[in-house]
Each structure stands twice: as structure tokens, then as C-alpha cells.
Amino acid sequence: MSLLDRFLPEFQVRSRHQIEIQAPPETVYEALNRLNLARSFTLQTLFRLRGLPAASATWKDIEKMGFVRLQERPNREILFGIIGKFWILRGVQGHLKRVDPEGFRAFSEEGFAKGVWYFGLESPDGKATSLSTETRVFCLGKAAERRFRLYWTLIGPFSGWIRKIALRRVKEDAESAVLK
């Protein structure tokens, strides 16, 4: 069972992206863990629009913003989770629930949404790696779902853009590491 299905098997919203990388999974995994989204001017701008710090966006910074590293399987998959009222555009930090991995699975307070950000690595030959990212969101209650769907109509394309940029950054870093 994938980490996605272990932590958020049911969802109302899903977005998936994938890229092929000419590097072994170990190198891709290392590049993924070194990822700094703030290296992109576009992403810095998007973060600022949400009122988030944009100087650095490493995984530690992402966790400070409210994401929790739920679980990982080295060289295979990483899963982050977040619980909140994401549709509140400014001051979203005050509308997040910090929980540990088991608390994430058990959380059921109506009016919130649970989201996961997944990275999966597959390499049939050990030389090239297919890196995918998937976002899933489960809304707790009809009102939360209505609010989230409106929010996602506006933000969803930008969310996908962030994930595509992240995949390209990992590809660049991993393939550069192979050439060294």
C-alpha cells in the first residue's frame, strides 16, 4: 500500500504530475530532499501573494509553514500532510492544525480540509527514475468542500505550476549530479 493510500485513501480533489529523470533513484531522492522552491522567482512571487515567507522554501521551511512529514520510504516515496482552512487566503497560519502522523489520520473536525503532498520514485532499471507528485485533499463537511472547491478553482492551476517547477528543479539537480 502506498503512503498516499495509507494516509488519505478518500479525497474529493486530486492533482498528479510526473517527470522522467536520467538518474538513479538514490540521486533523485537526494535532490528531492535538497529542493529549495525559493530558487524560482515565480514561486517566490506566489508565496508572497499568499503571505508566506519567500526567502527560503526548503522542506524545513515548508514544515514551518504547517506541513508535517507524515512518512517516507527512502528512495521510494515521501508524504507531507497539512490540515487547515486553506481557502482563508491571508493569515492561513492561524487556521492550520498541527498534528503528528497518527493525529493526521485520525483528524475529523468538520470545517477543515486534510491535504497531502506526495512524491513517488519508480525505477525499473535503477538507472532512470520516474518522479511523480500527487496532491490529494479531503474536505470534512459539505461547507468545507464548497469553500475548498471555490478556492481550488482559483488556486489549483498555481498549485500545479508549483509542483511542475518542483519536479523540473529536482530533475535539473539530479541530472547535474550524475554528470559530475
Secondary structure, DSSP 8 states (H G I E B T S, - for coil): --HHHHH----SEEEEEEEEESS-HHHHHHHHHH--GGGSHHHHHHHHHTT---S---HHHHHHTT-EEEEEETTTEEEEEEEE-TT--SSGGGGEE---HHHHHH---TT-EEEEEEEEEE-SSSSSEEEEEEEEEEESSHHHHHHHHHHHHHHHHHHHHHHHHHHHHHHHHHHHHHH-
